[in-house]
Amino acid sequence: MAIRDKRELDRILGLLPHRYPFLLVDRVIELDGERAVTLKNVTVNEPFFVGHFPGYPVMPGVLICEALAQSAAILAISLIGERRSMFMLTGLDKVRFRRQVAPGDQLRMEIRLIKHHHPLWKMHGEARVGDELAAEADLSAMEVEGRLP
């Protein structure tokens, strides 16, 4: 995990219920109204690279989508002002993978709010490596009352 410092880690852990090895956001760059920008530093020691694929490590597309979903949850939680709810992914639409993501890449995820009508959320996410689009998707989520311990 390549989180810059303990304050950054505490900030992310305060927003998301996910923990290592399933926490896929290393840093929050921007939270600006209806937009969030986050980073995931993809390192060779990620547990999924052991089997995906030996000798040719590629980040699974489903985990890129999960990183987008976690980034979307960070945006939603920042908009409601506190973590009074959990966000459950309910749908992925128009998912497209444009580029492989490999160790050493840095995923920069940008999430934009499309629509929110409590408890439903619709957002669009893009994951880039440098200037190249790696993946994009429309994400749907539902706000679920309650918190994890």
KOLMARGU-621732 format. One record per residue (C-alpha): x, y, z; residue number from 1. Coordinates in steps of 0.1 Angstrom, whole numbers, plus 5000, padded with zeros to 4 digits. Example, Ala and Ser with C-alpha at 12.3 -4.5 7.8 and 13.67 -1.06 7.14 Angstrom:
2
<node u="5123" v="4955" w="5078" drenvo="1"/>
<node u="5137" v="4989" w="5071" drenvo="2"/>
END
This chain:
149
<node u="5000" v="5000" w="5000" drenvo="1"/>
<node u="5015" v="5034" w="4990" drenvo="2"/>
<node u="4996" v="5058" w="5013" drenvo="3"/>
<node u="5016" v="5089" w="5018" drenvo="4"/>
<node u="5013" v="5092" w="5055" drenvo="5"/>
<node u="4993" v="5081" w="5085" drenvo="6"/>
<node u="4969" v="5111" w="5083" drenvo="7"/>
<node u="4960" v="5102" w="5047" drenvo="8"/>
<node u="4955" v="5065" w="5057" drenvo="9"/>
<node u="4933" v="5075" w="5087" drenvo="10"/>
<node u="4912" v="5098" w="5064" drenvo="11"/>
<node u="4906" v="5070" w="5039" drenvo="12"/>
<node u="4899" v="5044" w="5065" drenvo="13"/>
<node u="4874" v="5068" w="5081" drenvo="14"/>
<node u="4855" v="5070" w="5049" drenvo="15"/>
<node u="4855" v="5034" w="5037" drenvo="16"/>
<node u="4848" v="5001" w="5056" drenvo="17"/>
<node u="4874" v="4983" w="5033" drenvo="18"/>
<node u="4907" v="4971" w="5047" drenvo="19"/>
<node u="4939" v="4956" w="5032" drenvo="20"/>
<node u="4941" v="4937" w="5010" drenvo="21"/>
<node u="4908" v="4949" w="4996" drenvo="22"/>
<node u="4913" v="4987" w="5001" drenvo="23"/>
<node u="4920" v="4999" w="4966" drenvo="24"/>
<node u="4923" v="5036" w="4971" drenvo="25"/>
<node u="4957" v="5049" w="4983" drenvo="26"/>
<node u="4951" v="5086" w="4982" drenvo="27"/>
<node u="4923" v="5111" w="4978" drenvo="28"/>
<node u="4935" v="5140" w="4956" drenvo="29"/>
<node u="4904" v="5160" w="4952" drenvo="30"/>
<node u="4869" v="5161" w="4966" drenvo="31"/>
<node u="4852" v="5190" w="4948" drenvo="32"/>
<node u="4814" v="5192" w="4950" drenvo="33"/>
<node u="4802" v="5165" w="4926" drenvo="34"/>
<node u="4836" v="5152" w="4916" drenvo="35"/>
<node u="4864" v="5131" w="4933" drenvo="36"/>
<node u="4899" v="5122" w="4922" drenvo="37"/>
<node u="4917" v="5093" w="4938" drenvo="38"/>
<node u="4949" v="5073" w="4933" drenvo="39"/>
<node u="4958" v="5036" w="4935" drenvo="40"/>
<node u="4995" v="5028" w="4932" drenvo="41"/>
<node u="4997" v="4993" w="4916" drenvo="42"/>
<node u="5026" v="4974" w="4930" drenvo="43"/>
<node u="5041" v="4941" w="4921" drenvo="44"/>
<node u="5034" v="4927" w="4956" drenvo="45"/>
<node u="4996" v="4930" w="4952" drenvo="46"/>
<node u="4982" v="4896" w="4963" drenvo="47"/>
<node u="4962" v="4891" w="4930" drenvo="48"/>
<node u="4993" v="4892" w="4908" drenvo="49"/>
<node u="5003" v="4858" w="4922" drenvo="50"/>
<node u="4977" v="4842" w="4900" drenvo="51"/>
<node u="4967" v="4869" w="4875" drenvo="52"/>
<node u="4988" v="4860" w="4855" drenvo="53"/>
<node u="5021" v="4843" w="4865" drenvo="54"/>
<node u="5048" v="4857" w="4844" drenvo="55"/>
<node u="5025" v="4884" w="4829" drenvo="56"/>
<node u="5009" v="4904" w="4858" drenvo="57"/>
<node u="4977" v="4922" w="4848" drenvo="58"/>
<node u="4954" v="4939" w="4873" drenvo="59"/>
<node u="4920" v="4922" w="4870" drenvo="60"/>
<node u="4893" v="4944" w="4855" drenvo="61"/>
<node u="4869" v="4936" w="4883" drenvo="62"/>
<node u="4894" v="4951" w="4908" drenvo="63"/>
<node u="4897" v="4982" w="4886" drenvo="64"/>
<node u="4859" v="4985" w="4888" drenvo="65"/>
<node u="4861" v="4979" w="4926" drenvo="66"/>
<node u="4886" v="5008" w="4929" drenvo="67"/>
<node u="4862" v="5030" w="4909" drenvo="68"/>
<node u="4834" v="5019" w="4933" drenvo="69"/>
<node u="4854" v="5027" w="4964" drenvo="70"/>
<node u="4862" v="5061" w="4949" drenvo="71"/>
<node u="4825" v="5067" w="4942" drenvo="72"/>
<node u="4817" v="5058" w="4979" drenvo="73"/>
<node u="4843" v="5083" w="4991" drenvo="74"/>
<node u="4825" v="5110" w="4969" drenvo="75"/>
<node u="4791" v="5100" w="4982" drenvo="76"/>
<node u="4802" v="5100" w="5018" drenvo="77"/>
<node u="4818" v="5134" w="5014" drenvo="78"/>
<node u="4786" v="5148" w="5000" drenvo="79"/>
<node u="4764" v="5136" w="5028" drenvo="80"/>
<node u="4788" v="5149" w="5054" drenvo="81"/>
<node u="4794" v="5119" w="5075" drenvo="82"/>
<node u="4796" v="5081" w="5073" drenvo="83"/>
<node u="4762" v="5073" w="5086" drenvo="84"/>
<node u="4756" v="5047" w="5059" drenvo="85"/>
<node u="4774" v="5021" w="5039" drenvo="86"/>
<node u="4773" v="5022" w="5001" drenvo="87"/>
<node u="4767" v="4989" w="4983" drenvo="88"/>
<node u="4774" v="4986" w="4946" drenvo="89"/>
<node u="4742" v="4977" w="4928" drenvo="90"/>
<node u="4752" v="4980" w="4891" drenvo="91"/>
<node u="4779" v="4986" w="4865" drenvo="92"/>
<node u="4769" v="4998" w="4831" drenvo="93"/>
<node u="4788" v="5007" w="4800" drenvo="94"/>
<node u="4820" v="4991" w="4814" drenvo="95"/>
<node u="4849" v="4993" w="4790" drenvo="96"/>
<node u="4885" v="4983" w="4794" drenvo="97"/>
<node u="4909" v="5003" w="4772" drenvo="98"/>
<node u="4943" v="4995" w="4785" drenvo="99"/>
<node u="4960" v="4968" w="4807" drenvo="100"/>
<node u="4971" v="4979" w="4842" drenvo="101"/>
<node u="5004" v="4964" w="4854" drenvo="102"/>
<node u="5028" v="4967" w="4883" drenvo="103"/>
<node u="5043" v="5002" w="4884" drenvo="104"/>
<node u="5012" v="5019" w="4870" drenvo="105"/>
<node u="4994" v="5045" w="4890" drenvo="106"/>
<node u="4956" v="5045" w="4885" drenvo="107"/>
<node u="4941" v="5079" w="4887" drenvo="108"/>
<node u="4904" v="5076" w="4892" drenvo="109"/>
<node u="4879" v="5104" w="4885" drenvo="110"/>
<node u="4843" v="5100" w="4896" drenvo="111"/>
<node u="4815" v="5124" w="4887" drenvo="112"/>
<node u="4780" v="5124" w="4902" drenvo="113"/>
<node u="4753" v="5119" w="4877" drenvo="114"/>
<node u="4723" v="5116" w="4899" drenvo="115"/>
<node u="4714" v="5111" w="4936" drenvo="116"/>
<node u="4679" v="5104" w="4949" drenvo="117"/>
<node u="4682" v="5089" w="4984" drenvo="118"/>
<node u="4690" v="5061" w="4988" drenvo="119"/>
<node u="4702" v="5056" w="4951" drenvo="120"/>
<node u="4733" v="5070" w="4935" drenvo="121"/>
<node u="4745" v="5071" w="4899" drenvo="122"/>
<node u="4780" v="5081" w="4890" drenvo="123"/>
<node u="4804" v="5079" w="4861" drenvo="124"/>
<node u="4840" v="5068" w="4867" drenvo="125"/>
<node u="4872" v="5068" w="4846" drenvo="126"/>
<node u="4905" v="5051" w="4856" drenvo="127"/>
<node u="4936" v="5065" w="4838" drenvo="128"/>
<node u="4972" v="5056" w="4837" drenvo="129"/>
<node u="4990" v="5088" w="4828" drenvo="130"/>
<node u="4969" v="5103" w="4800" drenvo="131"/>
<node u="4956" v="5069" w="4788" drenvo="132"/>
<node u="4921" v="5058" w="4796" drenvo="133"/>
<node u="4924" v="5023" w="4812" drenvo="134"/>
<node u="4887" v="5018" w="4821" drenvo="135"/>
<node u="4854" v="5035" w="4824" drenvo="136"/>
<node u="4820" v="5027" w="4838" drenvo="137"/>
<node u="4787" v="5040" w="4850" drenvo="138"/>
<node u="4782" v="5029" w="4886" drenvo="139"/>
<node u="4750" v="5025" w="4906" drenvo="140"/>
<node u="4750" v="5023" w="4944" drenvo="141"/>
<node u="4726" v="5022" w="4972" drenvo="142"/>
<node u="4730" v="5038" w="5006" drenvo="143"/>
<node u="4724" v="5012" w="5033" drenvo="144"/>
<node u="4717" v="5023" w="5068" drenvo="145"/>
<node u="4741" v="5010" w="5094" drenvo="146"/>
<node u="4778" v="5008" w="5099" drenvo="147"/>
<node u="4803" v="4981" w="5102" drenvo="148"/>
<node u="4819" v="4977" w="5136" drenvo="149"/>
END
